Amino acid sequence: MNAAEVIVYEHVNFGGKSFDATSDQPGAGDNLNDKISSIKVKSGTWRFYEYINYGGRYWDLGPGEYSSVESAGIPDNSISSFRQI
């Protein structure tokens, strides 16, 4: 399996702090817990969770650019962990 890659951003339209991940993140990387507002899925399919350690509600996103998580059906500032599925 090829390594999947996702970049999460603090603000909408890919602004603010960002974190580039190629592995599972039981706590949203780089102090972005409950602060993720936009996402670029470079490869793979990723599952984003409401709570740390993959708990609570979750949302799946495939490759693409999501300038606002709300446009993908995810409440703003609600992601606490994520992993490749």
N, C-alpha and C positions, 0 to 999 in steps of 0.2 A: 504494500500500500504506500502510495506517495504521501509525504508529510503534508498535512493540511495546514493552512495558515489563515489567521484572522487578525485584523487590527481593530481595536476598540478605541473609541474617542470620548473624551469628557463632554464635549459640546456637540450640538447639531452641526451639520455640514462639515464634519471631520475637523473640528477645531479643538483647541485646548490640549490637555495632556493626551498622549496616546500610548498604547501598549500593543506590541506585536507578539502574537503567540503562535507557536507551532506545537504546543502540547496542552494537555488538560490543565485547567486552572480552577482548583477547588475554592480559591478566593480570588475575586476579580483582580487581575494583575495591576501592579504599580499604583496601589492605593486608589483604585477606581471603583471600589465597592459602592453600589447604589449611586454611581455617578456617570454611568455610560449612557450617552445620548445619540451616538451614531456608530455605525459598524461597516467595515469593509471585509467581506468574506472573500479572500483571495482564492482559496481552494478548499475542497471538502465540504461536508455539511456539519454544522455546529449546533449544539443544543445549549441554550442560554437559560439559566435557572434564577429564580427569584431569591433563593437563599444560598449561603455558602455551603460547600460540600454537596452540591447538586440536589438541593432540597426545594420543596415548594413547586409552584407552577413553573412550566418551562415552555420555551418557544424554539422552533427549529428554523434555521436559515441556511440556504445554500449559497453558492457563489453569487456575488453581486455587491452593489454599493447601496447602503441604506443610510441616507443622509439624516434621517430621523427615525429612531427606533419606533416611535409611535406610528409612523407610516407602515411599519411592518407588524403592527398589532401588539407591540410590547410597550407597557407603560414606561414613561420616561424615568430615568434614575432608579430602575428596579432590578437591574441585573447584578447578582452577587457571585456567580460562578458560571463556568462554561467549559464544555468539552466537545471533542470530535465524536460524532456518532457514525 
